[in-house]
Amino acid sequence: MLAQKLETLKDYLASLESVAVAFSSGVDSTLLLKVAHDVLGDKAIAVTASSLSFPQRELDEAKKFCDLNHITQVICESEELEIDGFKSNPKNRCYLCKKELFTKILAIAREHNIANVVEGSNLDDLGDYRPGLQAIEELGIKSPLRFAGLSKSDVRELSRQLNLPTWDKPSFACLASRFVYGEMISEEKLKMVGAAEQLLSEMGFKQYRVRIHGKLARIEIMPEDFTRMLQPETREKIYDSLKALGFSYVSLDLKGYRTGSMNEELEKK
């Protein structure tokens, strides 16, 4: 079954003839880029966004993967804070961002004589509130993983089989997703969130989010990591570090990590 999905993915990519892959170094886009390059060779290029909402560690990983696999990569400067309406963080923030970013990627594709732009959403992405997918559809961006019927677990298993370093990489979303809808997004706060999450990464936590509510940091980690988080030395280091970054309060979300937790308020309305 999974082998057939992979063949469907390969056949679909071959039919596109040339592709620019929106590449973030995440689990999904890494698999998509790998298979696209295997199928199309130099007719598959990577386009990676560089912005305040995309941590440097992710950009570095994207560059490293392309270098190791001899894949042409274009870095696209994309500053979301300059998009009209983005800073006020409306419910369609992701739509505004994706529309601007993929418009730029389409232009890059044309400059490189690439016929199609593809992105890495999978079947499971259809189950959450994702206005960005609307922008993707409007611009005619292709979604090969969804076309091939691949779920998130399928993507991870295929990545493992292909020896990709991302097969067990924690999921990631842009730092703007850490803000409650309606709260102003600023460069200062993006840097606060980015630095806070970098600290958790350096301390060995694998799956985490630092959600920002004004000057309060709401930390989400896996429930099995609660015990370690609450060890006095660890707890005090995180508290002191986040206070130094500018947070007035530091809290631990007792439900633990989950994707799209900022969308939970939308579901109540």
N, C-alpha and C positions, 0 to 999 in steps of 0.2 A: 504493500500500500504506500509506504513512505518512498520506496524506490520509484514507484510510478509517479508520485507527485514531483520528485526531483526531475524525472524525465520530462514531465509536462512543463516544468519551469525552464528547463534547458531549451525545449522546442519553442516555447513562447519567446524567450530571449533571442533565439536564432532568427525568428520571424521578424523581429524588430530591426535587425541588421546592424544597428549601431545605437549605443545608449550612453547617456550621462547619468550616472547613479548619484542621487543625493546621499552622500556618505557621511555619517556622524560618528563612526567607529562603534556604534551600538551593535547588539546581537543581530538584529534583523538586517540592517544595511550592510553589515560585514558579510553575511552569507550571500546576500544579493550581489554584492560587488564581486565576491570570489567566483560565483557561478557565472556571472556575466562575463568576467574576464577570461575564465576557462573556455567559454563558448565563443566569444567574439574577439578575444585578443585585444589588440590595440584599438579596436572599434568600441571598446568599453572604457570610459574614463570616469574618474571620481570627482565630484564637486563637493567641497566641504565648506560650511559656513564658519566664519570667524566673527564672534560678537561677544558682548558682555554676558549674555545668557548662556554661553557655551564655554565651560571651564577649559583652562589651558591644558589640563591633563588629558581631556578628551581629544582636543586638537592634536596634541603630541602623539597620542595613540593612533589617530587617523593617519598622520603623516608617516609614522613608523610602518604601519601595515602596507601602505602604498609603496613605500621604498623597498620593503622586503619582497614584495610581490611584483615589483617593476610595473606598477600601474600609474599611468599619467594622472596627476591630481591637480585640480585647480582650486585655490583658496578664494572663496567668495566673501568679500567684506559685506556684512549684513548687520547694520545697527538698528535694532528694532525700536529703540527709543526715539528715532527720528520719524517713525511711521505715524501718520496722523491718527490720533485716537488711542494709540497703543498704551501710552503712559497711564491713562486713566483705568486701565485693566478692565475693559468691559467683558461680558460673557463670551463675546466672539473674538477675544484677543488672539487666539490661535489662528483664526481665519485671516485676520489682518496680517499676521506674521507670515503665514504660509503663502499668502497671495503675493506678498512682496518678495519673499525669498525665491519662490519657484519662478516668478517672472524673471528674476536675475539669472537663475539657472537655465531657463529656456534661452536667454540671450547668449550665455556662455556656450550652450550646445550648438547654437547656430554658428557662432564664431569658429567652432571646431568641426563644423560639417557633420554634426551628430544628429541623427534623425529623430530620436526620442529621448525624453527624460523619464526616468523611473525612480520610484521611491519604495521604501521597505515596510509599509504597513502589512500586517498579517490579519487573518480572519478574526482573531480575538480583539483586534482594535475596533471592530464594528460594535462592540458591546458597551462602550463607554461614550460619554459626551465628548466628541472630537470634531469641533467645527472646522479644524484644519483640513479634514478630508473633503469638505465641500469645496474649498479653494483648489485642492488637487484635481477634483473632478472638473471644475469649471475651466481649468487651464489645460485639460487634456493630458495630465500626467498619468503614466501607466503605473499599475501596482502589481507586479509579477507574482509576488508571494501570495497575494489574495487570489489572483487568477489561477494559481496552481493548487489552491485549497489548503495552504499551509497555515497551521495554528502556531502559537508561540512555542508550545512543546515540540512540535515538528521541527521548527527552526532550530531549536537548541539541540535536538537529537541529530539532525543533519550536520550542524556545525561541529558537533562532537565527532561524527564519523569522518568529517573532512579535516579534522585536527586544527580547527580554527581556535585561536586563543580566547575568543569571546563566547564559547559555547556555554560557559557557566558564569559569564559576566553579569553583574547585577543590572537590572533595568535602569534606564536613566531618561529623564525628560528635561527640557530646558529650564533654567533657573527661574524664568518668569512664572512657571507653574507652581512655584512655592508661595505665591501671593494670593490672598483671598480676593475674590472678584470685587472690584470697586476701589481697592486700595491702590494708591498711586505707586507706580513702579519707577524707581530712580536708580541711577548709577551707583549711588552710595549703598542702597539696600541690596542691589544685586551682588555687589562686592562682599557685603556682610554675609549673605547667604552662601555665596561661593566659598568664602574663607571658612565658614562654619562647617560646611560639608567636606572641605578638604581636610580639616582637622579630624573629623570622624573617619575619613579614609585612612589617614596616616596612623590613626590609633587602632586600625585593624577591623573596623566595622565594615561589613560588605554591602548590606542593603539598608539604605537610610534615606531620609529626607529631613531637611530643616525648613519647616513651614514658617512663614513670617506673618505675624498679626500685629501691625504697628511696631512696637519695640519689643514684642514678646516672640521668643523662638519656641516653636513647638516641634520637638524632635520625635521623628518616627523611626523606630528600628524594629527588627524582628523580635517577637516576644522572647525567643530563646536567648536573646542578648541582654535582656533586662537585668539579669543578675550581675553581669559584668559591668553594665552601665552604672549600676548603683553601688559598686564598690567605692568606698570613700575616696581613694586616690583618683580614680577615673572620673567620678562624679564631680569632684572639686576642680579637676583640671578642665573639664568641659565647661563647667559653670564660669570659672574665672576667665577662660579664653573667650567665651561668647560675650561676657560682660565687657571685656576689653575691646571687642569688635564693635560694640555700641548697643547691644541688646540690654534692655532694662530687666527683663525676666527670662528665665530659661525653664522650660517645662518638658516633661516626657509624656507623650501620648500613650495612654494605657491600652489602647486598642492595638497599637503597634503599626508597623509599616503596611500601607496598602496604596495601590496606584489610584490617582484621581481623587484623593480625599477632599480636595477643595471643591469637587463637584457634588459632594454630599449635601451641601446647602441648597444647591439648585434642585435636587430631587425633592426637597420639602415644599417647593413653591409650585 
